[in-house]
Amino acid sequence: MSVQTPKRSLTLRDLQEMRGRDEPIAGLTAYDATQARLVDESGADFVLVGDSLGMVVLGHDTTIPVTLEDMIHHTRAVSRGVGHALLMADMPFMSYTGVDQAVHTAARLMQEGGARMVKLEGDAQQVDVVRALAGHGIPVCAHLGLRPQSVHKLGGYRVQGRGEAAAERMLSDALALQGAGADLLLLECVPAPLAGRIRAQSDIPVIGIGAGSDCDGQVLVYHDILGISPHSPRFSRNFLAGAGSIQAALAAYVAAVKGRQFPAAEHAFSA
């Protein structure tokens, strides 16, 4: 009887190499060990413990009430179910307002939670924080576009980057964050043409969620692709419909991203 060799854990370098050979990167969120195991088995390249857990798990209206202790708790649980995918965790609201606090937050997510990369929301104002994290050897994903932690400032969940001035500002922010040491960019609810421009001028993988198909990869919320969120966003798709099982739905999502069948035009936003 042959013994299967376990797949090795993916690294940041693997994601960078996938971009280099134009291989789509597939990511999904997870919030507990069982979800993480299923996502990992689906063939996803990275698992994000998103502060979206505040809405889809804890029942809040926004991500703002999520604490660092919440994120560490759920990241630790997810780490027990992940063997292959790279594990990324969100830095929650007001946990990275300065360099010292940001380094402390990231260190706890990695040491106590088991994360291998942290994600933070922000524009060029976060350059000093990103530079400090990178200087301490902490992989960073910078989140631009719709930033849920800023929902009250933005006036709701709206597409960002529409109009020439807003588009140029986001492109400038993306390049500044990359220059500071960000390893990945995540673009949420961004017009597809703008996402394509940012990707074309970036040297690091660009991951989209509601940013069209011209990105290096995609990420969606676990509950959204199963059609069990109270309000499914337009940029998502119910992969459970007709799939027969959760495992099949997750695998179908990964296959659709890898095969460039998702996202389609109806999941994108115009400029």
C-alpha positions in Angstrom: 0.0 0.0 0.0 1.4 3.4 -1.0 1.7 6.2 1.5 0.8 9.7 0.3 3.3 12.3 1.1 1.6 15.3 2.7 1.6 18.5 0.7 4.1 21.0 2.0 2.9 24.3 3.3 2.8 27.1 0.8 4.9 30.2 1.4 4.9 33.8 0.4 7.5 32.9 -2.2 5.1 30.4 -3.7 2.5 33.1 -4.2 5.0 35.4 -5.8 6.1 32.6 -8.1 2.5 31.9 -9.1 2.2 35.6 -10.1 5.4 35.2 -12.1 4.0 32.3 -14.2 0.6 33.9 -14.4 -1.1 31.1 -12.4 -4.2 32.4 -10.6 -4.1 32.4 -6.8 -7.2 31.2 -5.0 -8.0 32.2 -1.4 -10.9 31.7 1.0 -11.7 32.8 4.5 -12.1 30.4 7.4 -12.9 31.0 11.1 -12.6 27.6 12.8 -10.6 24.4 12.4 -13.3 22.5 10.5 -13.8 25.2 7.9 -10.0 25.5 7.6 -9.6 21.8 7.0 -12.2 21.9 4.3 -10.7 25.0 2.6 -7.3 23.5 2.8 -8.4 20.2 1.2 -10.1 22.2 -1.6 -6.8 23.2 -2.9 -6.9 26.9 -1.9 -3.5 28.6 -1.9 -4.2 30.8 1.2 -6.7 31.0 4.0 -7.6 34.3 5.5 -8.9 34.6 9.0 -10.8 37.8 8.3 -12.3 40.2 10.8 -15.4 39.6 8.7 -15.9 37.0 11.5 -17.5 39.8 13.4 -20.4 39.8 10.9 -20.6 36.2 9.7 -19.8 34.4 13.0 -20.4 36.8 15.9 -23.5 38.6 14.5 -22.3 42.2 14.5 -23.3 44.7 11.9 -19.7 45.7 11.0 -16.2 44.4 11.6 -15.4 47.2 14.1 -16.3 45.4 17.3 -13.8 42.6 16.6 -11.0 42.6 19.1 -7.4 41.4 18.9 -8.3 38.6 21.3 -11.1 37.5 19.0 -8.7 37.4 16.1 -6.0 35.4 18.0 -8.7 32.9 19.2 -10.0 32.3 15.7 -6.6 32.3 14.0 -5.3 29.7 16.5 -8.4 27.5 15.7 -7.9 27.9 12.0 -4.2 27.1 12.3 -5.1 23.6 13.6 -7.0 22.8 10.4 -4.5 24.2 7.8 -1.7 22.1 6.5 -1.0 23.3 2.9 -2.4 26.8 2.4 -0.7 30.0 3.6 -2.4 31.3 6.7 -3.1 35.1 6.8 -4.9 37.0 9.6 -6.5 40.4 9.7 -5.3 43.1 12.1 -8.5 44.3 13.7 -9.8 47.9 14.0 -7.5 50.3 15.9 -4.9 47.6 16.6 -2.2 49.2 14.4 -2.6 53.0 14.9 1.2 53.4 15.4 4.4 51.5 14.7 4.8 50.0 18.2 1.2 48.9 18.5 1.2 47.4 15.0 4.4 45.3 15.6 2.9 44.1 18.9 -0.4 43.1 17.2 1.3 41.3 14.4 3.6 39.5 16.8 0.7 38.2 18.8 -1.2 37.0 15.7 1.9 35.1 14.5 3.2 33.8 17.9 -0.1 33.0 19.5 -2.4 32.6 16.5 0.0 30.9 14.1 -0.5 33.3 11.2 2.2 33.5 8.6 1.1 36.9 7.2 -1.0 39.8 8.5 -3.4 42.0 6.6 -4.1 45.6 7.4 -6.4 48.2 5.9 -5.2 51.6 4.9 -3.8 53.9 2.3 -0.4 55.6 2.0 -0.8 56.9 5.6 0.1 53.3 6.7 3.5 53.4 4.9 5.4 53.8 8.2 3.5 50.9 9.8 4.1 48.7 6.7 7.8 49.6 6.6 8.2 48.7 10.3 6.4 45.4 10.0 8.5 44.5 6.9 11.6 45.5 8.8 10.8 43.0 11.5 10.4 40.2 8.9 6.6 40.2 9.1 4.8 39.5 5.8 2.2 42.1 5.0 -0.9 42.2 2.8 -2.1 45.8 2.3 -5.9 46.2 1.8 -7.1 49.0 -0.4 -10.5 50.0 -1.9 -13.5 49.3 0.3 -12.1 49.1 3.8 -14.8 47.7 6.1 -13.1 49.1 9.2 -13.7 52.6 7.7 -17.3 51.9 6.8 -18.6 54.9 8.9 -16.1 57.2 7.3 -16.9 56.0 3.8 -20.7 56.3 4.4 -21.4 52.6 3.8 -20.2 49.7 1.7 -19.5 51.5 -1.5 -17.3 50.9 -4.6 -14.1 52.8 -4.2 -11.8 54.3 -6.9 -14.4 55.7 -9.3 -13.5 58.9 -11.0 -10.0 59.9 -12.3 -8.9 61.6 -9.1 -9.9 58.7 -6.8 -8.3 56.1 -9.2 -5.0 58.0 -9.4 -5.0 58.3 -5.6 -5.5 54.5 -5.1 -2.8 53.7 -7.7 -0.4 56.0 -5.8 -1.3 54.4 -2.5 -0.8 51.0 -3.9 2.7 51.8 -5.2 3.6 53.6 -1.9 2.6 50.6 0.2 4.5 48.3 -2.1 7.5 50.5 -1.8 7.3 50.3 2.0 7.5 46.6 1.9 4.0 45.2 1.4 4.1 41.7 0.0 0.6 41.4 -1.3 -2.2 43.9 -2.2 -5.8 43.1 -1.7 -8.3 45.3 -3.6 -12.0 45.2 -2.5 -14.9 46.6 -4.5 -12.7 48.4 -7.0 -13.6 49.0 -10.6 -12.2 46.3 -12.7 -10.2 48.6 -15.1 -8.5 50.3 -12.1 -7.6 46.9 -10.6 -6.0 46.0 -13.9 -4.0 49.2 -13.9 -2.8 48.6 -10.4 -1.8 45.0 -11.2 0.1 46.1 -14.3 2.2 48.6 -12.3 2.7 46.4 -9.3 5.6 44.0 -8.7 3.7 42.0 -6.0 0.6 39.7 -6.2 -2.7 41.6 -6.4 -5.7 39.8 -4.9 -9.2 40.9 -5.8 -12.5 40.6 -4.0 -15.0 42.5 -6.1 -12.2 43.8 -8.3 -12.7 41.9 -11.5 -10.8 39.2 -13.2 -7.6 41.2 -14.1 -5.9 40.3 -10.7 -3.4 37.7 -9.8 -5.9 36.0 -7.6 -9.2 36.1 -5.8 -10.5 35.7 -2.3 -14.1 35.3 -1.0 -15.8 34.8 2.3 -16.6 31.2 3.2 -20.2 31.9 4.0 -20.8 33.9 0.8 -19.8 31.1 -1.6 -22.1 28.7 0.2 -25.0 31.1 0.0 -25.6 31.3 3.7 -24.7 34.9 4.4 -27.8 37.2 5.2 -26.8 39.5 2.3 -24.7 37.9 -0.4 -22.5 40.6 -2.2 -22.9 41.1 -5.9 -19.2 40.1 -6.5 -19.7 36.6 -5.0 -21.4 33.5 -6.3 -23.2 30.6 -4.6 -21.0 27.7 -5.4 -23.1 25.3 -3.2 -26.1 25.5 -5.5 -26.0 22.2 -7.4 -22.7 21.1 -5.9 -24.1 18.5 -3.6 -21.8 19.1 -0.7 -19.7 21.8 1.0 -16.5 20.1 0.0 -17.6 20.1 -3.7 -18.6 23.7 -3.5 -15.2 24.8 -2.1 -13.4 22.7 -4.8 -15.6 24.2 -7.5 -14.7 27.7 -6.4 -11.0 27.0 -6.4 -11.3 25.3 -9.8 -13.3 28.3 -11.2 -10.6 30.7 -10.0 -7.8 28.6 -11.4 -9.6 28.1 -14.7 -10.3 31.9 -15.0 -14.0 31.2 -15.0 -14.6 33.3 -11.9 -15.1 36.2 -11.5 -17.2 36.8 -14.6 -18.3 40.1 -15.9 -21.4 40.2 -13.7 -19.2 40.0 -10.6 -17.2 43.1 -11.5 -17.8 46.9 -11.1 -17.3 49.5 -13.8 -15.3 52.7 -13.5 
